[in-house]
Amino acid sequence: MPEPLTPAELRALDREHVWHPYGPMPGRQDPLVVESAAGVRLRLAEPVEGVRELVDGMSSWWSAIHGYNHPALNDAARGQLDRMSHVMFGGLTHEPAVRLATRLVEITPEPLRHVFLADSGSVSVEVAVKMCLQYWRSLGRPAKRRLLTWRGGYHGDTWQPMAVCDPDGGMHRLWSGVLPEQIFADAPPPGFDADPDPAYEAHVRELVARHAHELAAVIVEPVVQGAGGMRFHSPALLRVLREACDEHDVLLVFDEIATGFGRSGTLFAAEHAGVCPDVMCLGKALTGGYLTLAATLCTPRVADGISRGEVPVLAHGPTFMGNPLATAVACASIDLLLSYDWRQEVKRIETGLRDGLAEAAELPGVREVRVLGAIGVVQLDRPLDDAGMAAATRAAVREGVWLRPFRDLLYTMPPYITGDHDLARICTAVRTAAAAAV
Ligand SMILES: *Cc1c(COP(=O)(O)O)cnc(C)c1O
C-alpha cells in the first residue's frame, strides 16, 4: 500500500489535476474530503467547521436510496467480485444482467419489454434517441429525426441529451451551431396538483401536430423536472403527451433517471398518470448509488420496427455493457427496495419535509417551498453567486448536513432510510442555508 495522502495533500493535488462537475480548472472552491460513508452519514477526513460527520441530504444526486455501505448491497458486490467483475457482453451473457433486465421488465409499465443496459444516464438517453431515430429510418421515414420537449428539462451532458436540456438554463448559447436544434414547448405549468390548463395543453398538441412530419419523439422527465430546476407538474400532462403522440405517430420517451425507484412516491413517475411511454430511461438509483449503470427500455413496437430496417440491429454496444458487478448490485438494490414498505417510508419523508421546510417560506429571499415524495425544494428569489453558494454550503455543514445548492435552489432528496431525527436536521440545515445565502 502507498503512504496515504493527507487531506491537505489531497486537496492540493485535486485542485491541480482533477476536474469536478461543472468545475473550473484549477478548482476555485475546496471540495470536502470524504473518508468513508455508512448509513446516511458521510465521514470527512478531517473536521470542517468542527464537524466530522455529515448527514447526507443529497443521496449522492438521487442515487443512494438505501444509504451507504449497506450490508445487502455489499454482499452482492463481494459475491459477484469473487465470481467475475466483468466480461464483455458481445457474444456472452451472464446471470446478473439477465436477472436485472427481467426484473426491470416486471416492475416497469407494460408493454416495456426490451432492455438496453448502458453505462450512465446520459448514454441511456443517447440510446433512447438512437432507438427512436432508427425506428423511423427502418420504417422508411428518415425525415422524422427531430425531438420535441418542454422547457425546464435536464437529460444529461452528452450531445443528444444536451440538445433537449432547457435552452436557457442549459449550455445552448455556448453550443449554438453545434447542438442539433430541437423543438421546445413552454415549460409545463408548475404544481403537481395544478388545475388543468387548456391553453397549455392546446399549445403542446399544436406543436406536436405542426412538427409531426419531422418528429421522431417527444422526450420529457415525467412529473419532476430535476436538474433543470426542481419543478413538479401535473401527471395529467403526460396523458396529453401520450394522446398527442398517438394521434400524430410520434414516439414518447420518459426520462425516469431521477424519478425512478420510488423518489416521487410511485415506483416510476409514469404511474402517477397511468401512462406507458414507448421508451423509458432509468439510471441514478438503479444500483442504489453503488456503481454507474443505466437502462433504456422499449416496447416490442419499437424493437420490431428497428429490426425490420435495412440495418436490422440496434447499433450501439459500450465496452462495459451489462457489467456484472453493477447489474448484480442493481438486482440486490431492487430486491431490497421491494422487500420493505418503501411507499410508507417515502410518505414519511414527504410529511417530514413538508413539516420541516414550511417555515422556510417565511424567510426573506425565499420564493417558494415545494415537496413531492422524498424531494424537498426551497427556491430563492435569485440565483446564488459563488459566495452565496459557499455560505449556504458552510451553513449546512455547521448543522452537520451535506447539501449541494445550485442556481436559485436549496434542495434535498435524502436516502429512504433517513430517520426522523436526521430528517429534522436536514430540514433545519436547508432553512439555515437559505437564511445564510441571502
Ligand atoms: C442525472 C440525469 C441524467 C444524466 O445521467 P448521468 O448518469 O449523469 O449521465 C439524465 N436525465 C435525468 C433526468 C437526470 O436526472
The ligand as a Gaussian input file, in Angstrom:
#p B3LYP/6-31G(d) Opt

LIG

0 1
 C      -28.838000      12.745000     -13.939000
 C      -29.781000      12.710000     -15.078000
 C      -29.358000      12.334000     -16.368000
 C      -27.923000      12.031000     -16.689000
 O      -27.436000      10.908000     -16.029000
 P      -25.840000      10.706000     -15.851000
 O      -25.716000       9.380000     -15.198000
 O      -25.381000      11.848000     -15.002000
 O      -25.257000      10.749000     -17.211000
 C      -30.309000      12.293000     -17.369000
 N      -31.597000      12.586000     -17.120000
 C      -32.045000      12.940000     -15.902000
 C      -33.489000      13.205000     -15.692000
 C      -31.146000      13.024000     -14.838000
 O      -31.589000      13.396000     -13.629000

